Amino acid sequence: IATNVNVNDGISNFEKGLTATTTTIKDGTGNFNTVSGSTQSDIVFTGNGTANLHGNLTGDITGTGIVNTKGSVQTITGNIGNTGNFNIDSGTTTVDGSIGTTTITNINNNSILKMTNNSNIGSIVNGFGNLTLEGNSTIAGEVGAIQSLNTINAGANGSEVIFDKNVFAKDLNVIGNGTVKLDGNLKGDNLTFKANGNAELANGKEIISNVKTDTKGNGTLTLNGNNTISGTVGSSGLELGTISLIGNTPTETTTFKENVYVTNVSKTGDETVRFENNLTATNVDIRKGIVNLNNGLSGNVNSTGNLGTLRLDGNNNQTVTGDVKVGNIDSGIAGTTSTFNKTVNSQNITNTGTGTTNFKDNVIATNVNVNDGISNFEKGL
């Protein structure tokens, strides 16, 4: 037990437990708990030295040196200030505290960094390892821009995790019923809902990744407008729970590039949403704005208040398989055939081009505008 321990320019090995008020490292190296035990001490860098942690540490770390964790399982209870590099080199390291803004956090060698509830990361994060956020956290720096992470686990029950900048990770898992907010772009292989959580994408950002769920009907993807989703959403038999479209700027467009399988689409904002490939949904609720279909809909449209516009757009022949209740329907693009298999209830039905629209079941409408195209009402109007 000591009040102050000084590591100057050489190498100091603390093989077992160390208890001190402060351990000061200048340009040398301190190896802590190489045999056993733990360290209870603040570590202060006054130069560009190195601290190698092989066991648990209780204390804050400050200064511009380098911190390497070397143990198989260890915990740092304290804050890691604006150090040089914070390197997770092996095993699992849990930080019960926050990491400073100018630190570079590297999760190397498929190791694991766990952040406890209300522990934040102010720095950029890189490496081929894994990041688990056990509760509320804010990650202020870009994640995986230099070396994409393997896995990120976030969104534990009742928690909110905010990524302020772009995230690059092979897999981002929403592990509970919490919320993961993406204020930058997400690029990876899969965004997966392990439970019934929520992933929210900020206005103008992209998800360059598939969106999956482990259980049919679980997971909510909330989009704030002017977004692009480049990967497949859900799959047949493992449909996502809800896509919530809340973008409220009429001049903006959110685009889904690939197939979408979802239980519910809820559109409450004024922007336009475009599905460029197949859309399979139990129900599409268009309360405001426009939904553009480019390859048809397997499912129903049941818009609250009979509002919004359903537009069959693009150069493909399209079919809507279910019942449709919506404020406006636009179809019949030149050179295409649009088909509605079941009952249609709409205030305004418009054949917008020279194409053909087939209504195979009952149609209830206030206004029907055929214009230069062809509209076939097989059961009358």
Backbone torsions as a table, in degrees:
resi	resn	phi	psi	omega
1	ILE	NA	128.3	-178.4
2	ALA	-140.4	157.2	174.5
3	THR	-79.6	-51.3	-180.0
4	ASN	-131.8	134.4	174.6
5	VAL	-120.2	128.9	-178.0
6	ASN	-111.5	127.0	171.7
7	VAL	-112.9	107.8	-175.0
8	ASN	-85.2	-105.0	-175.1
9	ASP	-107.3	-2.6	-177.2
10	GLY	-98.3	-153.0	179.3
11	ILE	-119.2	126.4	177.9
12	SER	-118.3	127.2	180.0
13	ASN	-109.2	117.9	175.8
14	PHE	-105.9	91.7	-168.8
15	GLU	-69.4	-33.7	-178.3
16	LYS	-120.9	-150.9	-174.7
17	GLY	-64.9	146.8	174.8
18	LEU	-132.2	127.5	174.8
19	THR	-125.0	121.1	-179.9
20	ALA	-156.7	159.5	174.7
21	THR	-70.1	-48.6	-178.6
22	THR	-141.7	135.5	169.0
23	THR	-112.6	117.5	-175.9
24	THR	-102.9	128.3	179.1
25	ILE	-119.4	124.1	177.6
26	LYS	-89.2	-99.2	-179.9
27	ASP	-110.5	6.1	-178.6
28	GLY	-91.1	-164.1	-177.6
29	THR	-127.0	131.2	173.5
30	GLY	-111.2	120.8	176.7
31	ASN	-103.1	117.1	-170.8
32	PHE	-109.3	130.0	172.9
33	ASN	57.9	48.4	-179.8
34	THR	-70.2	-20.4	179.1
35	VAL	-108.6	-50.1	-176.9
36	SER	-166.9	-179.5	172.9
37	GLY	82.6	-170.3	-178.7
38	SER	-141.7	170.0	-178.8
39	THR	-116.9	129.6	173.1
40	GLN	-118.7	95.7	-176.5
41	SER	-172.8	144.6	165.1
42	ASP	-71.1	143.6	174.5
43	ILE	-112.7	123.6	-177.8
44	VAL	-120.3	121.5	175.2
45	PHE	-91.9	125.3	173.3
46	THR	-105.8	-2.4	176.7
47	GLY	-143.8	-146.5	-177.3
48	ASN	-107.1	39.4	-177.6
49	GLY	-75.3	-174.7	-175.0
50	THR	-134.4	138.7	171.7
51	ALA	-118.6	120.5	176.0
52	ASN	-104.0	114.7	-175.0
53	LEU	-102.5	118.3	178.6
54	HIS	-104.4	-8.7	-179.2
55	GLY	-140.3	-167.3	-178.8
56	ASN	-71.3	148.7	176.0
57	LEU	-129.2	129.1	169.6
58	THR	-113.6	110.4	-177.3
59	GLY	153.2	161.4	178.3
60	ASP	-87.4	152.8	177.3
61	ILE	-119.4	125.1	179.9
62	THR	-135.4	161.9	179.1
63	GLY	103.9	-178.0	-168.4
64	THR	-101.6	16.9	-177.9
65	GLY	-81.6	-169.4	-177.8
66	ILE	-113.4	134.2	178.2
67	VAL	-116.6	124.9	177.2
68	ASN	-119.7	129.7	173.7
69	THR	-98.5	131.1	-170.8
70	LYS	-122.1	-6.2	-175.0
71	GLY	-80.7	169.5	177.2
72	SER	-78.7	-42.3	175.0
73	VAL	-141.6	121.7	-179.2
74	GLN	-152.3	159.8	-178.1
75	THR	-129.4	134.4	170.3
76	ILE	-106.7	114.9	178.8
77	THR	-103.7	97.0	-175.9
78	GLY	152.6	172.7	-178.7
79	ASN	-91.2	144.5	174.4
80	ILE	-105.8	109.3	-174.3
81	GLY	-75.3	-156.7	-175.0
82	ASN	-80.6	69.5	178.7
83	THR	-81.7	-175.9	175.8
84	GLY	-75.2	-90.9	176.0
85	ASN	-108.9	140.8	169.6
86	PHE	-113.9	107.3	-171.8
87	ASN	-110.3	120.8	172.5
88	ILE	-92.3	103.0	-170.9
89	ASP	-96.7	-17.8	-178.6
90	SER	-161.8	158.5	171.6
91	GLY	61.3	-148.6	-178.8
92	THR	-119.6	124.5	176.1
93	THR	-115.9	125.5	175.9
94	THR	-105.4	130.0	177.0
95	VAL	-111.0	117.0	175.6
96	ASP	-103.3	75.3	-174.3
97	GLY	167.8	-168.1	-177.9
98	SER	-119.4	158.8	-177.6
99	ILE	-111.8	134.9	-173.1
100	GLY	-68.2	170.1	-171.5
101	THR	-78.7	-29.9	-176.6
102	THR	-96.7	-3.4	174.8
103	THR	-67.9	145.9	168.3
104	ILE	-104.5	116.1	-178.0
105	THR	-96.1	119.5	180.0
106	ASN	-116.5	123.3	177.3
107	ILE	-105.5	101.2	-168.9
108	ASN	-101.9	162.3	166.2
109	ASN	57.6	36.9	-179.6
110	ASN	58.3	25.6	176.6
111	SER	-77.6	178.0	-174.3
112	ILE	-126.7	131.5	169.6
113	LEU	-111.9	122.2	175.7
114	LYS	-110.2	133.6	175.7
115	MET	-112.1	126.8	-178.3
116	THR	-74.8	172.9	-179.9
117	ASN	-55.5	133.6	-180.0
118	ASN	66.5	21.2	172.2
119	SER	-100.7	130.9	-173.1
120	ASN	-116.3	157.4	174.4
121	ILE	-118.9	118.2	179.3
122	GLY	-90.7	-11.5	-171.2
123	SER	-97.8	173.9	166.6
124	ILE	-73.2	155.3	-178.7
125	VAL	-129.1	129.8	178.7
126	ASN	-136.2	176.4	175.2
127	GLY	116.3	166.5	-178.5
128	PHE	-96.6	25.3	-176.4
129	GLY	-101.0	-155.1	-170.6
130	ASN	-130.8	138.5	-178.9
131	LEU	-120.4	123.7	176.7
132	THR	-118.4	125.7	179.5
133	LEU	-109.2	110.4	-168.5
134	GLU	-82.1	-11.6	-179.6
135	GLY	-158.5	-139.4	177.6
136	ASN	-71.3	132.2	177.1
137	SER	-154.7	150.9	168.1
138	THR	-120.7	127.9	178.0
139	ILE	-108.0	106.3	-171.0
140	ALA	-82.4	-29.4	-176.1
141	GLY	-93.7	167.6	176.7
142	GLU	-67.0	144.6	-176.1
143	VAL	-115.0	121.4	171.6
144	GLY	75.5	17.9	-176.6
145	ALA	-68.8	-36.0	179.9
146	ILE	-89.0	-47.1	175.6
147	GLN	-131.1	114.6	-177.1
148	SER	-65.6	134.3	178.4
149	LEU	-68.5	157.5	177.0
150	ASN	-77.2	-58.0	-176.3
151	THR	-140.3	139.7	168.9
152	ILE	-121.0	127.3	175.1
153	ASN	-111.1	124.2	-177.2
154	ALA	-152.4	170.8	177.1
155	GLY	81.8	35.9	175.9
156	ALA	-59.4	162.7	-175.8
157	ASN	-51.3	126.8	175.7
158	GLY	75.7	6.9	-173.9
159	SER	-105.0	165.8	172.6
160	GLU	-133.6	124.8	177.4
161	VAL	-116.9	131.7	-179.1
162	ILE	-118.6	124.3	170.5
163	PHE	-102.1	112.5	-174.9
164	ASP	-73.3	-27.0	-174.2
165	LYS	-128.9	-170.3	-176.3
166	ASN	-62.0	147.7	178.6
167	VAL	-124.8	126.9	175.0
168	PHE	-119.5	113.6	-179.1
169	ALA	-156.3	141.4	178.4
170	LYS	-57.9	-47.6	-179.4
171	ASP	-133.3	128.3	169.3
172	LEU	-112.9	115.8	-177.5
173	ASN	-107.1	126.8	170.0
174	VAL	-91.5	104.4	-163.2
175	ILE	-88.6	-15.8	-178.2
176	GLY	-137.6	-154.1	179.0
177	ASN	-95.3	15.2	178.3
178	GLY	-78.8	-172.3	-177.3
179	THR	-119.0	134.4	172.6
180	VAL	-113.9	116.8	-179.5
181	LYS	-100.9	125.0	180.0
182	LEU	-107.7	103.3	179.3
183	ASP	-89.9	-3.1	172.4
184	GLY	-125.2	-170.5	178.3
185	ASN	-77.3	154.9	172.8
186	LEU	-118.1	126.4	175.9
187	LYS	-129.6	126.2	179.9
188	GLY	-178.2	-157.2	177.8
189	ASP	-94.1	-48.4	-173.5
190	ASN	-144.2	134.7	162.0
191	LEU	-103.5	113.4	-171.2
192	THR	-120.4	130.4	173.6
193	PHE	-89.8	112.3	177.1
194	LYS	-83.8	-16.3	177.3
195	ALA	-148.4	-160.9	-173.1
196	ASN	-95.9	59.1	179.8
197	GLY	-94.1	-170.7	-176.1
198	ASN	-132.2	132.9	170.8
199	ALA	-117.0	125.8	-175.0
200	GLU	-118.4	126.8	-177.9
201	LEU	-106.0	130.9	-177.3
202	ALA	-70.5	162.4	179.7
203	ASN	-57.8	133.7	174.1
204	GLY	81.8	6.6	-175.7
205	LYS	-105.6	165.8	-175.2
206	GLU	-120.2	150.8	164.6
207	ILE	-114.5	109.6	178.6
208	ILE	-102.2	75.8	-169.2
209	SER	-174.6	155.7	168.5
210	ASN	-74.5	152.4	175.7
211	VAL	-117.5	121.5	-172.1
212	LYS	-129.6	163.5	171.1
213	THR	-134.6	144.4	177.9
214	ASP	-82.6	-16.0	-178.8
215	THR	-134.7	129.0	-179.7
216	LYS	-53.0	130.1	176.7
217	GLY	85.9	-0.7	178.5
218	ASN	-95.5	149.1	173.2
219	GLY	96.6	138.0	175.9
220	THR	-124.7	127.7	173.8
221	LEU	-105.6	113.9	-177.8
222	THR	-106.1	125.2	-176.0
223	LEU	-119.1	126.0	-174.9
224	ASN	-89.3	3.8	173.4
225	GLY	114.9	148.6	178.1
226	ASN	58.2	40.2	-176.7
227	ASN	-105.3	158.7	171.6
228	THR	-127.9	128.8	175.3
229	ILE	-112.6	110.1	-170.1
230	SER	-87.8	-21.5	-176.5
231	GLY	-101.2	178.7	175.9
232	THR	-70.6	142.0	177.5
233	VAL	-111.7	119.4	-178.4
234	GLY	67.9	-171.7	176.4
235	SER	-158.5	165.6	179.5
236	SER	-64.0	120.3	-176.5
237	GLY	93.0	-19.8	174.8
238	LEU	-128.4	60.1	-179.1
239	GLU	-71.8	140.5	173.4
240	LEU	-62.0	154.7	-179.7
241	GLY	-68.1	-62.0	-173.3
242	THR	-144.7	139.7	163.5
243	ILE	-108.3	117.4	-178.7
244	SER	-106.1	116.0	-174.7
245	LEU	-108.8	104.8	-172.2
246	ILE	-116.0	6.7	177.9
247	GLY	-59.9	131.4	-167.9
248	ASN	-119.0	17.9	178.1
249	THR	-106.1	114.0	-173.4
250	PRO	-59.5	-26.4	-177.7
251	THR	-82.9	-3.7	-178.3
252	GLU	-99.8	156.5	-178.2
253	THR	-134.4	133.4	169.8
254	THR	-103.2	134.8	-173.1
255	THR	-124.5	132.6	170.0
256	PHE	-105.2	118.7	-173.1
257	LYS	-82.8	-31.2	-173.3
258	GLU	-119.8	-175.1	-177.9
259	ASN	-59.8	143.9	179.4
260	VAL	-125.3	126.1	175.8
261	TYR	-122.2	115.4	-172.9
262	VAL	-150.9	151.4	176.2
263	THR	-75.1	-51.5	-176.8
264	ASN	-131.3	135.5	167.7
265	VAL	-110.2	119.9	-180.0
266	SER	-115.3	112.7	-177.5
267	LYS	-114.1	107.5	-176.4
268	THR	-114.0	-0.7	-179.5
269	GLY	-107.4	170.0	-172.9
270	ASP	-86.7	-7.4	-176.6
271	GLU	-72.0	172.5	175.1
272	THR	-94.2	139.0	176.0
273	VAL	-120.0	131.4	-174.7
274	ARG	-120.3	124.7	174.3
275	PHE	-104.2	107.2	-173.4
276	GLU	-83.3	-12.4	179.1
277	ASN	-129.9	-158.8	-175.6
278	ASN	-67.3	139.6	173.1
279	LEU	-118.4	120.4	173.7
280	THR	-116.3	117.4	-175.8
281	ALA	-148.9	137.9	174.6
282	THR	-63.1	-42.4	179.6
283	ASN	-149.8	136.5	173.8
284	VAL	-115.0	118.4	-178.4
285	ASP	-109.1	105.5	-177.8
286	ILE	-103.2	96.6	-179.2
287	ARG	-88.2	-25.3	178.8
288	LYS	-147.9	160.5	170.2
289	GLY	71.6	-159.1	-171.1
290	ILE	-124.1	137.2	167.6
291	VAL	-112.2	118.2	177.8
292	ASN	-97.3	124.3	173.5
293	LEU	-102.2	135.9	179.2
294	ASN	-111.3	-15.0	-176.8
295	ASN	-147.0	29.3	173.6
296	GLY	86.0	177.0	-178.6
297	LEU	-138.8	123.8	168.0
298	SER	-96.0	97.6	-176.2
299	GLY	150.6	-168.8	-174.1
300	ASN	-111.7	154.0	168.6
301	VAL	-116.1	116.7	-179.4
302	ASN	-134.4	84.5	-171.5
303	SER	-84.1	127.1	178.4
304	THR	-61.0	124.5	-179.2
305	GLY	80.3	7.1	-179.5
306	ASN	52.5	49.2	-176.3
307	LEU	-116.2	-179.0	175.7
308	GLY	77.7	173.2	-177.1
309	THR	-127.7	131.1	171.7
310	LEU	-105.7	121.5	-175.9
311	ARG	-123.3	122.1	174.1
312	LEU	-91.1	106.6	-167.5
313	ASP	-116.8	174.8	174.7
314	GLY	87.2	-173.4	-172.7
315	ASN	-102.9	11.2	-177.3
316	ASN	-100.2	148.3	164.5
317	ASN	-67.9	137.0	-173.3
318	GLN	-132.8	149.9	176.9
319	THR	-131.3	134.7	170.4
320	VAL	-107.3	116.4	-169.3
321	THR	-82.7	-25.5	-172.2
322	GLY	-104.5	-175.2	175.1
323	ASP	-67.1	148.6	-178.3
324	VAL	-129.1	122.8	171.4
325	LYS	-130.7	111.6	-173.5
326	VAL	-158.5	159.3	-177.4
327	GLY	-64.3	-47.1	-175.3
328	ASN	-138.0	143.6	173.6
329	ILE	-125.4	125.5	173.0
330	ASP	-116.5	128.6	-179.0
331	SER	-153.6	-175.6	175.6
332	GLY	79.0	37.6	174.4
333	ILE	-58.2	145.6	-177.8
334	ALA	-52.3	131.4	177.0
335	GLY	81.2	6.9	-177.7
336	THR	-126.2	163.1	173.2
337	THR	-121.5	126.6	177.3
338	SER	-108.2	133.1	-176.2
339	THR	-128.6	131.3	174.0
340	PHE	-112.6	116.3	-172.8
341	ASN	-80.4	-25.6	-173.8
342	LYS	-126.6	-166.9	-173.3
343	THR	-61.5	138.5	178.1
344	VAL	-121.2	129.7	177.3
345	ASN	-130.6	111.2	-175.1
346	SER	-151.0	146.9	177.0
347	GLN	-69.3	-42.9	-176.0
348	ASN	-132.6	122.5	175.8
349	ILE	-116.1	123.6	-174.9
350	THR	-130.0	126.4	168.5
351	ASN	-86.4	102.3	-166.3
352	THR	-81.3	-16.3	-177.9
353	GLY	-131.1	-152.7	179.8
354	THR	-99.4	10.5	179.6
355	GLY	-81.0	-170.9	-175.1
356	THR	-116.1	139.3	172.9
357	THR	-123.4	125.7	179.6
358	ASN	-109.4	126.1	175.0
359	PHE	-110.1	109.2	-172.3
360	LYS	-89.3	-10.0	-179.5
361	ASP	-132.1	-168.3	-175.8
362	ASN	-63.0	146.3	178.9
363	VAL	-127.5	127.8	174.0
364	ILE	-118.4	121.6	-175.6
365	ALA	-151.0	149.0	173.2
366	THR	-82.5	-45.6	-179.4
367	ASN	-131.7	134.7	174.5
368	VAL	-124.3	122.8	-179.7
369	ASN	-119.3	105.4	-178.2
370	VAL	-81.4	-33.7	-179.6
371	ASN	56.8	-130.0	-173.3
372	ASP	-93.5	1.0	-177.1
373	GLY	-97.3	-159.8	180.0
374	ILE	-125.9	129.7	174.6
375	SER	-123.7	123.1	-179.8
376	ASN	-107.9	121.2	178.4
377	PHE	-109.1	97.7	-170.3
378	GLU	-73.5	-21.7	177.7
379	LYS	-119.9	18.7	177.2
380	GLY	88.6	176.9	-175.0
381	LEU	-133.4	NA	NA
